[in-house]
Amino acid sequence: ANGTFCPRTRRRYVLIAAILASALGFIDGSVLAIAMPALRENLGASLAEVQWISNAYALTLSALILAGGAAGDRFGLRRAFVTGIA
């Protein structure tokens, strides 16, 4: 073996999938930032209260990233990745 777990013929597809999955994270963060003014207006929340929503999202995402890493170790990277995207 050449020290990688990905066959040479699939490397391009793995790279594309990783880039698209990473983009999902950025899109999620952007959506939350864009929604902040609407959340403030519709909920009648102060800036500090809306920042708690953002912090709760970041904390939840961080916990799920750790759980996803553990799932990748336990069940395999491909299965964990596909489950996480679904």
Buried (B, 14 or more C-beta within 10 A) or exposed (E): EEEEEEEEEEEEEBEEBEEEEEEEEEEEBEEBEEBBEEBBEEEEBEEEEBEEBBEEEEEEEEEEEEEBEEBBEEEEBEEBBEEBEE
